[in-house]
Each structure stands twice: as C-alpha cells, then as structure tokens.
Amino acid sequence: MGLRRRSRFSVAIAGAKVGFELSLACDFRLVSETCLYALPEQRRGQIPGSDGAARLQKMIGITRAKDIVMRSRRITGRQACDWGVATDCVPDGELDAATDAFVDELRDFAPLAQRTAKKLLNDIEDAPLSLAIELEGQCYCGKTRRPSLLAGMLFDGDGNRMTPSHAVKKGTRYRYYVSRSLITKDRTEDSAGLRVPAAEIEQLVTSRVRQWLLDRGSIYKATSARFPDPSTQRRLAARAAAVGKRWPELPVTRTRAVLAALIERIEVSVDQIEIRLRPRQLNALPRCCCNPNTGRDR
C-alpha cells in the first residue's frame, strides 16, 4: 500500500497487498481491481486494535462491518468502492496515473479552504443535523468575524429576543446584546428594553455552563428523570466532565456549538439571569468537543 500525504489531505493507494486499518484513517482511498481488503484478527483470536473496526462501522454501518470484522471476510476493491469504503476503483495498470491525477486535482484548490472543509467534516461526522448546521455556519462566519456566542439564546424580561449589536467609540469596537424592541423602536412604557455588554454576559454564561458540566451531582439530577439507567447517567456525566475539562481549549466556534446544543433559553432581567438548559442534549454533543484527539488531521 502506498500513501500520499499533504498538509491538508492524505490519500491511500491500495494494490494487491494493503494495510486496511491505515488506509481507513486516510481522507481518500484509491484501490485497484485486484485489491483485497480484510481485517483478519478474528482468525488469530484477536480483534482489530488500530481503530479499524470503529472507522469501518462509521463508513458502512454495523451490519456490513460485522460481516467483515467477525468473519474476517475479504472484500475486493470494486466491492469496497460500491460499499463506500473506497473513493474510486481503477484497473491495476492505471492506479499510479489515477493517483497522480487525483492528488494534482486536490492541490489545485485553495489550501485554507481545504483544511477548513476537512476539519469541519471530521468534526460533524457524528453530530446531529441541527448541531452540524450550527458548526458549519459558525465555521463559515468565523473566517470573517468573531461569532456571537449567545446569538439566538438571549431574551429580556418581556420575552423580546436580544440580538448582537456593536458600537464604535474612538476607534474601539464594543459588542452588546440589545432587546429587539430597542432596534425596531417599538418599545412601550412598560417595556424599556435592555442593552448588556456582550463580553460580560458571555463570560458569565459560559462560566456557569462549565461549572454545571463539571458538577457530577448536578448532571445526575438533571438527567435521572429522562435517563433512569445508572450506566447511561454515568456515561452522560463522564461526557459532561470531558467537555468541561476541555472548555478552556475549545475554539470559539466549538464553544458556540456546545452552548447552542445545551441552552434552551437565557432570560435576562435587570437584577438576574436565568439559564434554562437541555440536559438531554449531552448525548448529542460531537466528539470534537469531548475528545482532545479529534478535530485534528486524520
């Protein structure tokens, strides 16, 4: 098996003899018609130990993954392509030329765009659609401006949505969250509206959410009604703790994604802030927010 690696992508080239688990870790897999893929560990009384079974199941589903792993079944290059394991299958004599053309095509694209797209796709691999859309939007916006962490979550005491805004004073940009009634000029005497400094309320909310994630007792209490199984509660508490510990190193787009998943609504009044959480969403947080080894090139 050959391997072509660039800073923004990796391509596995598989002829007759291949390293299946290594190729599964690449971004693309080009195979020849005589290629045979297999995970033979079951024949030796073992199981795959280099992430092969896990990656394979993500690609082709549990039924076909069990067929390959538990039976040590070999699949041809053509079958690997039909099942979505391989990117393309070509005749043996054309493999090198096809690989060169494939790599040259990828190298023609903008490096930053390719690295960003790859990282985004890796990060949203196991995320629910709503969170994947949130991550994609924040990734796109993040190239031009800092995303507002609490956009869409804040409401004032009268139920008016608070939207991100800013003002520039003597060359310095100040960010705020402002009641929509102040923007649309339809406030009443009973509803004066609010304007709060963005940095301060973002710091307060993120600090409270992180404290909640790290408090195992609070997680158990919040999830026990919906998830009565003790093993599920322990798993959710462990996932919450993992996110809480990683919090300081999360990029702003990932922090925004976690907050959007966990927060149902934030109500702001003159003298208090109420954060309504959605504990059930702990189970839907993407791996990139829990595992320090995901979200990197792979």
Secondary structure as GFF3:
##gff-version 3
##sequence-region A 1 298
A	DSSP	beta_strand	2	5	.	.	.	ID=ss1
A	DSSP	beta_strand	10	14	.	.	.	ID=ss2
A	DSSP	alpha_helix	20	24	.	.	.	ID=ss3
A	DSSP	beta_strand	28	32	.	.	.	ID=ss4
A	DSSP	beta_strand	36	37	.	.	.	ID=ss5
A	DSSP	three_ten_helix	40	44	.	.	.	ID=ss6
A	DSSP	alpha_helix	52	60	.	.	.	ID=ss7
A	DSSP	alpha_helix	62	70	.	.	.	ID=ss8
A	DSSP	beta_strand	75	76	.	.	.	ID=ss9
A	DSSP	alpha_helix	77	83	.	.	.	ID=ss10
A	DSSP	beta_strand	88	90	.	.	.	ID=ss11
A	DSSP	three_ten_helix	92	94	.	.	.	ID=ss12
A	DSSP	alpha_helix	95	107	.	.	.	ID=ss13
A	DSSP	alpha_helix	111	123	.	.	.	ID=ss14
A	DSSP	alpha_helix	129	141	.	.	.	ID=ss15
A	DSSP	beta_strand	154	156	.	.	.	ID=ss16
A	DSSP	beta_strand	162	169	.	.	.	ID=ss17
A	DSSP	beta_strand	172	179	.	.	.	ID=ss18
A	DSSP	alpha_helix	180	184	.	.	.	ID=ss19
A	DSSP	beta_strand	195	197	.	.	.	ID=ss20
A	DSSP	alpha_helix	198	214	.	.	.	ID=ss21
A	DSSP	alpha_helix	216	223	.	.	.	ID=ss22
A	DSSP	alpha_helix	230	246	.	.	.	ID=ss23
A	DSSP	three_ten_helix	247	249	.	.	.	ID=ss24
A	DSSP	alpha_helix	252	262	.	.	.	ID=ss25
A	DSSP	beta_strand	263	268	.	.	.	ID=ss26
A	DSSP	beta_strand	273	277	.	.	.	ID=ss27
A	DSSP	three_ten_helix	279	284	.	.	.	ID=ss28
A	DSSP	three_ten_helix	287	289	.	.	.	ID=ss29
###
